[in-house]
Amino acid sequence: MKTHEIIDKLEKNKITVDQAVEEIFQTQVEIEPQKKAKFLKIKVIDGEEGKKINIPPLPLGLVNGLTSFGLLLGAKFSDDEDLKKINRKDLKKLFDELRKHPPFKLVDVLDESDGTKVEIYTK
């Protein structure tokens, strides 16, 4: 029996909540683990000309390293105090978290004035 069938029976008061929970646990099949995100993908579609700019998927480890290096250089050569406050270890934690989860969309922006669209997602 599938989970949605058990929930239907529960909604129709044919079984109790405890029975539903037990039936769901009994019908659980070993689910194939979801694949983890490994890449960061950026896609831009120019609304005026309709051009697609596809940046190849970048490995999350490379993005982490480049971001950390860029912050290090930026903090060294910039007068921006906020840039110096960003902790590179926190960025590493962020990218480590992204690697633990299945792929998902991070940013999906549409500029309504000219139709330009930007998507950033893990892959």
Secondary structure, 3 states (H helix, E strand, C coil): CCHHHHHHHHHCCCCCHHHHHHHHHHHCCCCCCCCCCCEEEEEEECCCCCCEEEEEEEEHHHHHHHHHHHHHHHHHHCCCHHHHHCCHHHHHHHHHHHHHCCCCEEEEEECCCCCCEEEEEEC
